């Protein structure tokens, strides 16, 4: 039923909503239903006001579990996901990803990476934010892994801010290689201040390392608050 609703909404809004903002917000609601109907799953989002309704930005988040997808839809702001290509093949959910024109990526495939970067550049040039996991894959132990360059290259080339997003508590939803959603979840999301690429003089590695340090420090602070 939710997919049928997405399909109808896509057809109705396509003529006047070329960027699919309305459909994306519907998809946010779809994902958040898992939290709304489950009293054992709780989500707290802080700093949502730092995210733009319009204008290019690269959102980057640490990646603990498959549950991060559900959690980050709780941002309720327009953006396009960069997601592994396999997710687009899932029945219903993957079809909805196609309708939203999210950006697929085959990890380790050079041609796919080039196409992904081009797709992100197109959305950013239209003033639509994108969201990426710069670790590239989920962490096995909850520790923030090394970041890849793609998000920071886009930020510098497109002259748009990086907005760090920090997740905690999501590893309990579905750990890496796990197949069972845990019964109780207390997840938190904190959106940090945008970071201007102009301060890094085109140095992708310096920006990458700085943003990772910011996320690591904030995650440690949030974990200590739990």
N, C-alpha and C positions, 0 to 999 in steps of 0.2 A: 504493500500500500504506500509506503514512504517513497519507493522508487517511482511508482505511478504519479505521485504528487510532484516529484522532481521533474519527471518527463513533461507533465502538463505545464508546470511553471516555466520550464525551459522554452516550450513552444510559445507561451503567452508573452514572455518578457524579451525574447530574442530580438524583436524589431526595435525596441527602445533601450535595451540594456546589453549593448554589444560586448561588454567586458564580463558579463555574467555575475554581477555583484549580488543581485537578488537571489539567484540560485545558490551562490556560495553561502549566503546567510541562512537559507533554508537548510543547506547541508550542515551548517553549524548546529541548528536546532535538532536535526536528525541525530547527529553524534551525541549531543548533550542529553537526549532522551534516556540514554543508558544511565546517566547520573540522576536524572529527574525521577525515574521510576524505581531506582534501587536505593533504599534508605541506608545501606551499608557502604555505598560509594559517595564520597564527599569531595567536592572540588572548590578550591578558593583561588580566585584570580585577582592579582594586585597589579596596578599600574596600567590597566587597559587603556586609560586616557592618553597614554604616550604613543599609541598606535594611530596612524593616519587613516582617515576615511578615504582620502584621495591623495595621490602623490607617490612617487617611487620610493621604495625602501626595501632593504634586504633584512628579513627577520631570520635570526639564527638561534637555534635552541639545542641544548644538550639532549641526548637520546638514550633513555633508559629501557624502554619497552615498547611493544606494539600499542600499549595503552596511551602512549604519548599522542597518538593521532586523535583519539577521542578527546583528550584533555585540551589540546591546542585548538580544536574547533571551538572550545569555550571562550576563545578570545573575541569572537563575534565581531571581527573586522574583516574587510575584504583583503584577500591575498590568494595567491596561487601556490599550491603545494608543488615541491619537487619530490617525487616519490618513485620508488623502484618500479620498473615496468611490470613486474609480476602482479602488483596490486591492481593494475588496470584490467587484468584478466578475471578478477573475482566477479562472480555473478552479483548483480544488483549494485553493490558498493563500487565495484570497478566500472560498471556502466555509468554510474553517477559521476565518477571521476572523469570519464570521457566527456560527459555533458558539460562539466565545469571547465574543461580544457586545462586541467592541471598538467604539469610537465613531467613526462616519464624519463627514467634514467636506468640504463643497464650498467651496473657497477663494473668497473674495470674495462669497459668497452670504449675505446677512444672515439669512435664515430658517434656513439650515443652521447658521450660527454660533450662533444662539439655541438650536437643538435640540442642538447639540454641547455647549454650556455646561450645558444642563439635564441631559443624559446624564451628564456628568462629575460634576455635583452629586449625582446619584443614587448613583453608585458611591462617591463620597467619603463620603456620609452612611451608607453601608453598611460603611465601614471598608476600602474597596478603593482602593489607590493608582491614579493615572493617570499616563501618560507622554506628554509633549507635546514637540514641537520648536518653541520660541517664535519661531524665525526664520520659521516658516511654510512655508519651502521650502528646498531644498538650496542650499548656497553654490556659486558657480561657481569660486571660486579658493581655497577653504579658509578664507578669512577669515570670522570670525563676523559675521553681518549684524545689523541692528537687531532687537530683540525686540518682539513684539506683546504686548498687555496680558493676554490671556485667562488664561494660567496663573497670573498673579500676582493677578488679580481673584479667581480660584477660591481661591487660598491664603488671601487676606485674608478673603473672605466665609465660607469654611468653617473658618477658624481652624486650618489644618493647615500643616505645614512644607513649604517648597520644598526639594527635594534636587537640587542641581546634579550633572549627570553630564557628564564631559568626554571627548570622543572624539578620537583622533589616528590617522592612518594609514588611515582608512577611505576617503578620497578616491581611493585607488588601486584600490579594488575596482570601483566603477562611477561615474566622474565624471558630473556633471550633463550630460544630453543624450548620454552615452556609452551604447553598446549592448554593450560587450565587457568581461567581467570580466578584470582583470589577472591575470597568472600568479602573482605573488608578493605577498603581503600580510602586513604586520606591524602589526596593529592593537592599540591599547591603549584601555582604558576605566578612568577613575578616578572613583569616587563620592566626592563631597566631603561635608563636614559639613552636616547639615540647617540651614536658615535659618528662624528663627521669625518669622512675619509680625507678631507683636505689637510688634516693635521699630520698625515703620514707621508706626504710628498710622493705618492705613487708606490710606496714600499708595501707590497702585498704581505710579505712575511711579517713585517713589524706590526701591521694592523691585525693580522691573524693571531699572532701571539698575544697581543694586548687584549683582544676580545676574549680569547680563551682564558686568560688570567682573570679578567673581570667576571666571567661566568663561574669559574672554579671558586673564586673567593665568595661570591654571592651564594653559591650552592652550599658551601661550608657553613655560611651564616644561617641559611634557612634550615639546614639539617640540625644545627645547634638549637634552633628555636622550637623544634618539634617536641 
